[in-house]
Amino acid sequence: MPERPRRRPSPPSAAKRSGWRRTASPAAAPPSSPAAPDCAPPPAPAAPVPPNHRSVIDSAVYRDGRRVASPATLAETFRQLREEPDGMAWIGLHRPTEPELHSLAAEFNLHELAVEDALEAHQRPKLERYGDTLFVVLRAARYLDAQEEVEFAELHIFVGPDFLITVRHGSAPDLSAVRRRMEANPDLLSLGPEAALYAILDAVVDGYAPVVEGVQTDIDEIETEVFRGDPAVSRRIYELSREMVEFQRATRPLVGMLHGLMAGFAKYGTDEELQRYLRDVADHVTHTSERVDGFRQALTEILTVNATLVSQQQNAEMRALAEAGFEQNEEIKKISAWAAILFAPTLVGTIYGMNFEDMPELKWAGGYPFAILLMAVVCTSLYVIFKKRDWL
């Protein structure tokens, strides 16, 4: 591939267009120290790509906010951009291969650490500056109604003086809708790649709203299930709590990133339209972050209430079992007492019912009354004893 010539001089409005890139505070966008080539870690092996996978979703070259070319390949995009001295390239990729990202890195002087992050994915939301290029990582979210789950997707964005490259590692967000919206407003798109970046930020943050509503509905249902005593609710609370942890990881860093950009409005002369745009995005993400924090706190309280209710239910069941055991013991006592009372005359009658000639009292005239009296005395004695012990 021919070497890309030195960047073209910016038009008179470029200072106003590109000054926003220096607005990130050190905490939000720490400057990267150049890594020695022989000390840099080798890139991780890329994940296998399906044979029919198409990485380049859309690639276009714009001039004054209007599309002037729609190249089919990356090489064609590079050529078209060189032929447009005041043009801007917007390249949309979905899970690109390692050679594709390396070709973009060679063409646009992308830093190898940012390229490595884009290849590996699984990055936290962040904003980093490498020379005149910004590298932005976002976490988009989508609520799945059928599964009642939150699905997260990663989005990497490279923003330079005359290019914007998006690398998606999931189905969200719908960047084609963002592109159409920006193309319908060429005055805004003519402000440069930073305007497209703000539009993408807005789309990602707006995508959080349906997720927030879906989670609110889930929490309402969980509260009902908790007080209804549903045994499966604990698992649902735990799974939703884990999703809220991921949601916090997606939204919290955005607050600092956007406020870092806003801090440099006056110093770097950011366009007023973009200022309003970014403030609106910052307000939305702050509101979303606060809602997510509230959801996690609510789930923690619901889990505590559920544990208390489960404990109370278990105590009630144990108390009922204890009462049932006590009643059963009382019944066993009564049965045992009557069995002992009835056993006494049976024993006497059995002894005197044996037909042995040498047995005493067999020919005694008072033997029968004596046996009857003995049975009565034994039974009465046993009855009195058991009655005193509350067995009867």
C-alpha positions in Angstrom: 0.0 0.0 0.0 1.5 3.4 -0.9 2.6 5.5 2.0 0.0 8.1 3.0 1.2 11.6 2.4 1.6 14.1 5.3 -1.8 15.5 6.5 -3.2 18.3 4.5 -3.3 21.8 6.0 -6.6 22.3 7.8 -9.1 24.8 6.3 -9.7 28.1 8.2 -12.4 26.6 10.4 -10.3 23.6 11.5 -9.0 25.2 14.6 -12.6 25.6 15.8 -13.4 22.0 14.7 -10.5 20.1 16.2 -9.9 22.1 19.4 -12.4 19.9 21.3 -9.9 17.1 21.2 -7.8 18.8 23.8 -10.7 19.3 26.2 -10.4 16.0 27.9 -9.0 16.4 31.4 -6.0 14.3 32.4 -8.2 12.0 34.5 -10.5 11.4 31.5 -7.9 11.1 28.8 -4.4 10.5 30.1 -1.7 11.1 27.5 -0.1 7.9 26.3 3.7 7.5 26.6 5.3 6.1 23.4 6.1 2.5 23.8 9.4 1.1 22.5 8.8 -1.1 19.5 10.9 -4.0 20.9 9.2 -3.8 24.3 5.6 -3.7 23.1 3.7 -6.9 23.9 2.7 -9.0 20.8 -0.9 -8.6 19.7 -3.3 -11.3 21.0 -4.5 -13.8 18.4 -7.7 -12.6 16.7 -10.9 -14.6 17.2 -11.9 -16.7 14.2 -14.1 -14.9 11.7 -17.0 -16.8 10.0 -16.3 -17.2 6.3 -19.2 -15.2 5.2 -18.6 -12.4 7.7 -18.4 -8.9 6.2 -16.4 -6.5 8.4 -17.0 -3.2 6.5 -20.6 -2.3 7.2 -20.5 1.1 5.6 -17.7 3.4 4.4 -18.2 6.9 3.0 -16.2 10.0 2.3 -17.9 13.4 3.1 -17.2 16.9 2.0 -19.0 19.8 3.7 -21.3 17.4 5.5 -22.4 15.6 2.3 -21.5 12.1 1.1 -19.4 12.3 -2.1 -18.3 8.7 -2.3 -19.3 5.3 -1.0 -16.2 3.1 -1.5 -16.7 -0.7 -1.3 -13.3 -1.5 0.2 -10.9 0.1 2.6 -8.3 0.6 -0.1 -10.9 2.5 -2.2 -11.8 4.6 0.9 -8.1 5.6 1.4 -7.8 6.6 -2.3 -11.0 8.6 -2.3 -10.0 10.4 0.9 -6.6 11.4 -0.6 -8.5 12.9 -3.6 -10.7 15.1 -1.3 -8.5 17.8 0.3 -11.3 18.9 2.7 -12.9 15.5 3.0 -13.7 13.3 6.0 -13.9 9.5 6.0 -16.4 7.6 8.2 -15.7 3.9 8.3 -18.0 1.5 10.1 -16.6 -2.0 10.9 -18.1 -5.0 12.7 -15.7 -7.4 14.3 -12.9 -6.6 11.8 -10.0 -8.9 11.1 -6.5 -8.2 12.3 -5.2 -7.4 8.8 -8.0 -4.9 8.3 -7.3 -3.0 11.5 -3.6 -3.0 10.8 -4.2 -1.5 7.3 -6.2 1.2 9.0 -3.4 1.7 11.5 -0.9 2.1 8.8 -3.1 4.5 6.8 -4.2 6.8 9.7 -1.2 6.4 12.0 -3.3 4.7 14.8 -1.4 3.8 17.9 -0.6 0.1 18.3 -2.0 0.0 21.9 -5.3 1.4 20.7 -5.4 -1.1 17.8 -4.6 -4.0 20.3 -7.5 -2.9 22.5 -9.9 -2.8 19.5 -8.8 -6.3 18.5 -9.1 -7.8 22.0 -12.3 -6.0 23.1 -13.4 -6.5 26.7 -12.3 -3.0 27.6 -13.8 -0.6 30.1 -15.3 2.6 28.8 -12.5 5.2 28.4 -11.2 8.1 26.3 -7.5 8.2 25.5 -5.5 10.5 23.3 -2.7 9.3 21.0 -1.2 12.4 19.3 -3.9 13.9 17.1 -6.2 10.8 17.4 -8.7 10.0 20.1 -9.6 6.5 21.0 -13.0 6.1 22.7 -14.4 2.9 24.1 -18.2 2.7 24.9 -20.5 0.0 26.2 -23.8 0.0 24.6 -26.8 -1.8 26.2 -30.0 -3.4 24.9 -32.9 -4.8 26.8 -34.2 -8.2 25.5 -37.9 -8.5 26.3 -38.2 -12.2 25.7 -35.4 -13.2 28.0 -35.9 -10.2 30.4 -32.1 -9.7 30.2 -29.8 -6.8 29.5 -27.3 -7.4 26.6 -24.1 -5.4 26.5 -22.0 -4.7 23.4 -18.7 -3.0 23.0 -18.0 -0.1 20.6 -14.5 1.3 19.8 -14.1 4.7 18.0 -11.0 6.2 16.5 -11.4 10.0 15.8 -8.8 11.9 13.8 -8.5 15.2 12.0 -10.3 13.8 8.9 -11.6 10.4 9.8 -13.8 8.5 12.2 -13.6 4.7 12.5 -16.1 2.7 14.5 -15.4 -0.9 15.5 -18.4 -2.8 16.9 -18.2 -6.0 18.8 -21.9 -6.6 19.1 -25.3 -5.8 17.6 -25.9 -2.5 19.4 -26.0 0.4 18.8 -27.6 0.9 15.4 -24.9 3.1 13.9 -26.6 3.1 10.5 -29.5 5.2 12.0 -26.9 7.6 13.5 -25.3 8.0 10.1 -28.6 8.6 8.4 -29.5 11.2 11.0 -26.2 13.0 10.5 -26.4 12.9 6.7 -29.9 14.5 7.0 -28.2 17.4 8.9 -25.1 18.3 6.8 -24.6 21.5 8.7 -23.9 19.6 11.8 -21.9 16.9 10.0 -19.7 19.5 8.3 -18.3 20.4 11.8 -16.1 17.3 11.4 -15.5 13.9 13.0 -16.1 15.3 16.4 -19.8 16.0 15.5 -20.1 12.3 14.4 -18.6 11.3 17.7 -21.1 13.3 19.6 -23.9 11.7 17.6 -22.7 8.3 18.4 -22.4 9.2 22.1 -25.9 10.4 22.0 -27.1 7.2 20.4 -25.4 5.0 22.9 -26.8 7.0 25.9 -30.3 7.2 24.4 -30.1 3.4 24.0 -29.9 3.2 27.8 -33.4 4.6 28.3 -35.3 1.4 27.2 -33.0 -0.6 29.3 -33.8 1.5 32.3 -37.5 1.1 31.7 -37.2 -2.6 31.3 -35.2 -3.0 34.5 -37.7 -0.8 36.4 -40.5 -3.2 35.2 -38.4 -6.2 36.3 -37.9 -4.7 39.8 -41.6 -4.0 40.1 -42.3 -7.6 39.2 -39.6 -8.9 41.6 -41.2 -6.9 44.5 -44.5 -8.6 43.8 -42.9 -12.0 43.6 -41.0 -11.4 46.9 -44.2 -10.7 48.9 -46.0 -13.5 47.1 -43.3 -15.9 48.4 -42.1 -17.1 44.9 -39.1 -19.5 45.7 -37.4 -18.6 42.4 -37.2 -14.9 43.1 -33.8 -15.0 44.8 -32.1 -16.2 41.7 -33.8 -13.5 39.6 -32.7 -10.8 42.1 -29.1 -12.1 41.9 -29.0 -12.2 38.1 -30.5 -8.7 37.8 -28.0 -7.4 40.4 -25.2 -8.7 38.3 -26.6 -7.0 35.2 -26.8 -3.7 37.2 -23.1 -4.1 38.1 -22.3 -4.3 34.4 -24.6 -1.4 33.7 -22.7 0.7 36.3 -19.4 -0.2 34.6 -20.9 1.1 31.3 -22.3 4.4 32.6 -20.1 5.6 35.4 -17.0 6.2 33.3 -19.1 8.1 30.7 -19.9 10.8 33.3 -16.3 11.6 33.8 -15.4 11.5 30.1 -18.1 13.9 29.1 -17.5 16.3 31.9 -13.8 16.3 31.0 -14.8 17.4 27.5 -17.2 20.0 28.7 -14.5 21.5 31.0 -12.5 22.6 27.9 -15.3 24.3 26.0 -14.2 27.9 26.6 -10.5 27.2 26.5 -10.5 25.5 23.1 -13.4 27.2 21.4 -15.7 24.3 20.8 -18.6 25.0 18.4 -21.7 26.2 20.3 -23.9 23.6 18.6 -21.6 20.8 19.7 -21.5 22.3 23.2 -25.3 22.1 23.4 -25.1 18.6 22.0 -22.5 17.4 24.6 -24.3 19.0 27.5 -27.5 17.2 26.5 -25.7 13.9 26.3 -24.0 14.5 29.7 -27.3 15.3 31.3 -28.8 12.0 30.0 -25.9 9.9 31.1 -25.8 11.5 34.5 -29.6 10.8 34.9 -29.1 7.2 33.7 -26.1 6.6 36.1 -28.2 7.9 39.0 -31.1 5.6 38.0 -28.7 2.6 37.8 -27.2 3.4 41.2 -30.8 3.5 42.6 -31.6 0.2 41.0 -28.7 -1.5 42.5 -29.5 -0.1 46.0 -33.2 -1.2 45.5 -32.1 -4.7 44.6 -29.9 -4.9 47.6 -32.8 -3.9 49.9 -35.2 -6.3 48.1 -32.7 -9.1 48.6 -32.5 -8.2 52.3 -36.3 -8.1 52.6 -36.6 -11.4 50.7 -34.0 -13.0 53.0 -36.0 -11.8 56.0 -39.3 -13.1 54.6 -37.7 -16.5 53.8 -36.3 -16.6 57.3 -39.6 -15.8 58.8 -41.3 -18.4 56.6 -38.7 -21.0 57.7 -39.2 -20.1 61.4 -43.0 -20.5 60.9 -42.6 -23.8 59.3 -40.2 -25.0 62.0 -42.6 -23.8 64.7 -45.5 -25.6 62.9 -43.4 -28.8 62.8 -42.6 -28.4 66.4 -46.2 -27.9 67.3 -47.2 -30.9 65.2 -44.5 -33.0 66.9 -45.7 -31.9 70.3 -49.3 -32.8 69.5 -48.1 -36.1 68.2 -46.2 -36.8 71.4 -49.3 -36.0 73.4 -51.3 -38.5 71.4 -48.6 -41.1 71.8 -48.6 -40.5 75.5 -52.4 -41.1 75.7 -52.2 -44.2 73.5 -49.3 -45.6 75.6 -51.2 -44.8 78.9 -54.4 -46.6 77.8 -52.3 -49.5 76.4 -50.6 -49.8 79.8 -54.0 -49.7 81.6 -55.5 -52.3 79.4 -52.4 -54.5 79.6 -52.7 -54.9 83.4 -56.0 -56.9 83.4 -54.8 -58.8 80.4 -51.7 -59.8 82.3 -53.6 -60.9 85.4 -56.2 -62.8 83.3 -53.5 -64.5 81.3 -51.7 -65.7 84.4 -54.9 -67.0 86.1 -56.1 -68.5 82.8 -53.3 -71.0 82.6 -54.6 -74.6 83.4 -51.9 -76.0 85.7 -53.1 -78.2 88.6 -50.4 -77.2 91.0 -51.0 -73.5 90.5 -51.9 -71.6 93.7 -55.3 -70.1 94.2 -56.9 -72.2 91.4 -59.1 -74.1 93.9 -59.5 -71.2 96.2 -63.1 -70.0 96.6 -62.1 -66.3 96.7 -59.7 -66.6 93.7 -62.1 -65.1 91.2 -63.0 -62.0 93.2 -59.4 -61.6 94.1 -58.4 -61.6 90.5 -61.1 -59.1 89.5 -60.1 -56.8 92.4 -56.4 -57.1 91.5 -57.2 -56.0 87.9 -59.3 -53.1 89.2 -56.6 -51.9 91.6 -53.8 -52.1 89.0 -55.9 -50.3 86.4 -57.0 -47.6 88.8 -53.4 -47.1 90.1 -52.1 -46.7 86.5 -54.9 -44.3 85.6 -54.1 -42.1 88.7 -50.4 -42.1 87.9 -50.9 -41.2 84.2 -53.4 -38.5 85.1 -51.1 -36.8 87.5 -48.4 -36.7 84.7 -50.9 -35.3 82.2 -50.7 -38.3 80.0 -54.4 -38.6 80.0 
